[in-house]
Every structure is written in structure tokens, then in C-alpha cells.
Amino acid sequence: MSKQQIKSEKQVKKPSVTISEPANKFLFERRNYMILFAGLALLAIGFLLMTGGHQPPDQFDPKIIYGFRNATLSSFVVVIGFLVVLYSIFAKHSSQVKIEK
């Protein structure tokens, strides 16, 4: 049997990997964050519209609870707010898209 040479860990060349940090440390651009905050503001407005305003605790007024503003308008505003927030998360603008050859 022939003797085999065993290489030590020092003699084995390991591939060098360089990791470059991206220039932008935020996950999204400024435009995405502005759209996100606008969507959050729409959500807050929609939920405030759902509260129905001031009503005396000893009186029940179905016009306030089941009215257009509380039942319909506030629901639309909340749904639009959620859609705006989703758009701000998934939107990629032209400055973010890089095509490599």
C-alpha cells in the first residue's frame, strides 16, 4: 500500500467570498413609505368613521348606528386603506428594478 499525503487545513485553499452591503439600508424607498403612511391614515379615518360619533348612553338611535357613514362609507374607506398599504408593500419603482446581463 502506498502512503497518501494528508493535507492540513492550512494547505487547503478556501474560496473567498466577499459580501457587499447595499447602499440603501432601508427595505423600501421613500415613496413606498409615504404611500404606506397614507394607507395607514386611511385605515385610521375609516375606523374613526365606524365609531359613529357621540350618542347619549341612555338613548338608542338606529340612524346613527345603521346609517350610511357607519355601515357603508367607513367600510369602503377601510378596504381602500388596506389596498393602498398592500400596494405600498408590493410596488417596485423604476429606480429599484435593475437588469443585469
TIZAVO-258924 format. One record per residue: residue number from 0; residue in three letters; x negated, y, z of N, C-alpha, C in turn. Coordinates in Angstrom, 3 decimals, m for minus. Layout:
REM TIZAVO-258924
(NUM,"ala",(X,Y,Z),(X,Y,Z),(X,Y,Z)) ...
***
This chain:
REM TIZAVO-258924
(0,"met",(m0.830,m1.170,0.000),(0.000,0.000,0.000),(m0.872,1.230,0.000)) (1,"ser",(m0.434,2.191,m0.741),(m1.231,3.403,m0.814),(m0.755,4.397,0.246)) (2,"lys",(m1.660,5.193,0.595),(m1.338,6.216,1.607),(m0.659,7.399,0.922)) (3,"gln",(0.410,7.846,1.530),(1.116,9.013,0.999),(0.765,10.211,1.850)) (4,"gln",(0.622,11.334,1.174),(0.329,12.562,1.896),(1.637,13.184,2.365)) (5,"ile",(1.661,13.549,3.611),(2.829,14.213,4.184),(2.529,15.698,4.248)) (6,"lys",(3.388,16.477,3.607),(3.205,17.922,3.597),(3.786,18.500,4.876)) (7,"ser",(3.075,19.369,5.450),(3.595,20.036,6.640),(4.565,21.132,6.212)) (8,"glu",(5.291,21.624,7.176),(6.281,22.659,6.877),(5.631,23.938,6.371)) (9,"lys",(4.410,24.157,6.726),(3.724,25.375,6.282),(3.390,25.320,4.798)) (10,"gln",(3.144,24.128,4.267),(2.763,23.998,2.875),(3.970,24.025,1.933)) (11,"val",(5.163,23.718,2.441),(6.363,23.696,1.611),(6.817,25.124,1.356)) (12,"lys",(6.988,25.448,0.087),(7.444,26.797,m0.261),(8.955,26.857,m0.191)) (13,"lys",(9.432,27.808,0.519),(10.875,28.012,0.625),(11.266,29.165,m0.288)) (14,"pro",(12.388,29.044,m0.978),(12.807,30.152,m1.852),(13.162,31.382,m1.010)) (15,"ser",(12.724,32.515,m1.486),(13.014,33.751,m0.766),(14.319,34.345,m1.280)) (16,"val",(15.179,34.687,m0.360),(16.479,35.257,m0.697),(16.534,36.649,m0.110)) (17,"thr",(16.845,37.607,m0.957),(16.993,38.979,m0.477),(18.459,39.357,m0.554)) (18,"ile",(18.964,39.864,0.519),(20.357,40.295,0.577),(20.358,41.812,0.631)) (19,"ser",(20.963,42.400,m0.378),(21.033,43.858,m0.401),(22.369,44.290,0.184)) (20,"glu",(22.329,45.274,1.032),(23.548,45.791,1.648),(24.256,46.711,0.668)) (21,"pro",(25.569,46.638,0.606),(26.282,47.533,m0.302),(26.185,48.981,0.176)) (22,"ala",(26.269,49.883,m0.781),(26.157,51.298,m0.446),(27.366,51.770,0.358)) (23,"asn",(28.548,51.229,0.068),(29.762,51.620,0.763),(30.022,50.617,1.882)) (24,"lys",(30.012,51.052,3.126),(30.196,50.142,4.244),(31.661,49.953,4.600)) (25,"phe",(32.553,50.744,4.034),(33.975,50.580,4.282),(34.539,49.540,3.321)) (26,"leu",(35.608,48.900,3.735),(36.214,47.866,2.910),(36.920,48.466,1.694)) (27,"phe",(37.560,49.615,1.876),(38.290,50.269,0.799),(37.712,51.651,0.554)) (28,"glu",(38.156,52.253,m0.543),(37.763,53.632,m0.829),(38.682,54.597,m0.099)) (29,"arg",(38.320,55.854,m0.174),(39.112,56.892,0.497),(40.544,56.928,m0.036)) (30,"arg",(40.684,56.749,m1.342),(42.012,56.789,m1.960),(42.914,55.688,m1.392)) (31,"asn",(42.350,54.493,m1.199),(43.134,53.393,m0.636),(43.592,53.719,0.778)) (32,"tyr",(42.715,54.314,1.572),(43.081,54.657,2.946),(44.163,55.743,2.975)) (33,"met",(44.099,56.691,2.062),(45.129,57.735,2.023),(46.488,57.130,1.653)) (34,"ile",(46.490,56.200,0.700),(47.740,55.532,0.336),(48.245,54.690,1.500)) (35,"leu",(47.329,54.040,2.217),(47.711,53.231,3.374),(48.367,54.079,4.453)) (36,"phe",(47.786,55.237,4.754),(48.367,56.110,5.781),(49.713,56.676,5.334)) (37,"ala",(49.868,56.932,4.041),(51.171,57.385,3.540),(52.221,56.285,3.720)) (38,"gly",(51.843,55.040,3.457),(52.769,53.924,3.662),(53.123,53.741,5.127)) (39,"leu",(52.146,53.902,6.016),(52.425,53.802,7.448),(53.341,54.928,7.921)) (40,"ala",(53.172,56.116,7.332),(54.055,57.229,7.675),(55.491,56.937,7.206)) (41,"leu",(55.621,56.343,6.017),(56.958,55.968,5.543),(57.593,54.924,6.462)) (42,"leu",(56.795,53.982,6.942),(57.322,52.989,7.876),(57.811,53.649,9.165)) (43,"ala",(57.024,54.580,9.678),(57.416,55.263,10.918),(58.700,56.065,10.709)) (44,"ile",(58.797,56.754,9.578),(60.009,57.531,9.291),(61.215,56.606,9.158)) (45,"gly",(61.033,55.468,8.494),(62.136,54.526,8.333),(62.625,53.971,9.660)) (46,"phe",(61.690,53.641,10.552),(62.108,53.124,11.855),(62.736,54.213,12.721)) (47,"leu",(62.283,55.449,12.564),(62.930,56.546,13.291),(64.350,56.793,12.776)) (48,"leu",(64.544,56.611,11.472),(65.896,56.745,10.920),(66.824,55.646,11.437)) (49,"met",(66.265,54.493,11.743),(67.087,53.393,12.262),(67.592,53.633,13.685)) (50,"thr",(66.914,54.495,14.420),(67.318,54.701,15.813),(68.680,55.349,15.918)) (51,"gly",(69.055,56.173,14.987),(70.407,56.695,14.959),(70.626,58.015,15.657)) (52,"gly",(69.645,58.584,16.230),(69.842,59.869,16.880),(70.428,59.743,18.271)) (53,"his",(70.870,60.858,18.805),(71.377,60.900,20.182),(72.852,60.549,20.215)) (54,"gln",(73.193,59.679,21.139),(74.583,59.298,21.346),(74.797,59.168,22.854)) (55,"pro",(75.865,59.745,23.374),(76.129,59.602,24.811),(76.309,58.129,25.183)) (56,"pro",(75.751,57.692,26.302),(75.806,56.272,26.655),(77.204,55.770,26.987)) (57,"asp",(78.125,56.648,27.352),(79.471,56.193,27.708),(80.435,56.181,26.517)) (58,"gln",(79.951,56.596,25.339),(80.812,56.623,24.153),(80.197,55.770,23.048)) (59,"phe",(81.053,55.062,22.336),(80.616,54.258,21.200),(81.188,54.864,19.928)) (60,"asp",(80.312,55.267,19.023),(80.749,55.865,17.761),(80.230,55.001,16.607)) (61,"pro",(81.093,54.233,15.949),(80.614,53.364,14.863),(80.097,54.138,13.653)) (62,"lys",(80.487,55.403,13.521),(79.977,56.198,12.405),(78.466,56.389,12.524)) (63,"ile",(77.978,56.498,13.738),(76.533,56.700,13.931),(75.781,55.393,13.690)) (64,"ile",(76.275,54.303,14.223),(75.550,53.033,14.120),(75.650,52.438,12.721)) (65,"tyr",(76.821,52.450,12.134),(77.026,51.813,10.840),(77.051,52.813,9.687)) (66,"gly",(76.517,53.976,9.884),(76.526,54.990,8.841),(75.500,54.714,7.754)) (67,"phe",(75.539,55.552,6.734),(74.637,55.407,5.589),(73.184,55.538,6.006)) (68,"arg",(72.886,56.505,6.862),(71.497,56.769,7.246),(70.899,55.594,8.010)) (69,"asn",(71.624,55.057,8.984),(71.071,53.989,9.821),(71.018,52.651,9.097)) (70,"ala",(72.035,52.330,8.331),(72.115,50.998,7.731),(71.419,50.915,6.376)) (71,"thr",(71.555,51.916,5.542),(71.083,51.802,4.168),(69.796,52.574,3.912)) (72,"leu",(69.809,53.862,4.190),(68.662,54.705,3.879),(67.413,54.256,4.634)) (73,"ser",(67.556,53.965,5.910),(66.390,53.561,6.697),(65.813,52.246,6.197)) (74,"ser",(66.665,51.328,5.753),(66.181,50.048,5.218),(65.377,50.250,3.943)) (75,"phe",(65.876,51.114,3.054),(65.141,51.395,1.827),(63.801,52.056,2.117)) (76,"val",(63.768,52.970,3.056),(62.521,53.668,3.388),(61.502,52.681,3.966)) (77,"val",(61.950,51.751,4.796),(61.034,50.757,5.380),(60.498,49.821,4.301)) (78,"val",(61.353,49.360,3.404),(60.899,48.470,2.332),(59.912,49.193,1.426)) (79,"ile",(60.190,50.432,1.082),(59.255,51.217,0.260),(57.938,51.411,1.006)) (80,"gly",(57.988,51.642,2.305),(56.769,51.773,3.098),(55.922,50.516,3.059)) (81,"phe",(56.559,49.346,3.184),(55.816,48.084,3.101),(55.209,47.886,1.720)) (82,"leu",(55.929,48.251,0.674),(55.399,48.124,m0.682),(54.201,49.052,m0.909)) (83,"val",(54.258,50.253,m0.372),(53.139,51.187,m0.506),(51.914,50.661,0.244)) (84,"val",(52.116,50.084,1.414),(50.996,49.514,2.175),(50.381,48.345,1.400)) (85,"leu",(51.210,47.479,0.829),(50.679,46.369,0.034),(49.917,46.866,m1.185)) (86,"tyr",(50.431,47.896,m1.832),(49.718,48.461,m2.978),(48.356,49.002,m2.564)) (87,"ser",(48.302,49.662,m1.418),(47.026,50.228,m0.987),(46.007,49.142,m0.670)) (88,"ile",(46.459,47.971,m0.268),(45.526,46.881,0.037),(45.021,46.220,m1.243)) (89,"phe",(45.903,45.983,m2.202),(45.526,45.229,m3.389),(45.015,46.072,m4.549)) (90,"ala",(45.151,47.375,m4.515),(44.768,48.212,m5.652),(43.253,48.333,m5.735)) (91,"lys",(42.744,48.131,m6.936),(41.319,48.370,m7.211),(41.267,49.439,m8.289)) (92,"his",(40.549,50.478,m8.003),(40.484,51.598,m8.930),(39.271,51.449,m9.835)) (93,"ser",(39.187,52.266,m10.858),(38.158,52.119,m11.877),(36.735,52.205,m11.321)) (94,"ser",(36.520,52.940,m10.260),(35.175,53.055,m9.700),(34.773,51.796,m8.945)) (95,"gln",(35.737,50.950,m8.524),(35.422,49.719,m7.809),(35.141,48.557,m8.764)) (96,"val",(35.687,48.594,m9.955),(35.542,47.479,m10.882),(34.208,47.632,m11.605)) (97,"lys",(33.334,46.619,m11.447),(32.035,46.625,m12.104),(31.924,45.377,m12.950)) (98,"ile",(31.585,45.550,m14.207),(31.451,44.424,m15.108),(29.967,44.155,m15.290)) (99,"glu",(29.556,42.936,m14.933),(28.157,42.555,m15.072),(28.009,41.604,m16.249)) (100,"lys",(26.960,41.793,m17.012),(26.702,40.914,m18.160),(25.539,40.015,m17.879)) 
***
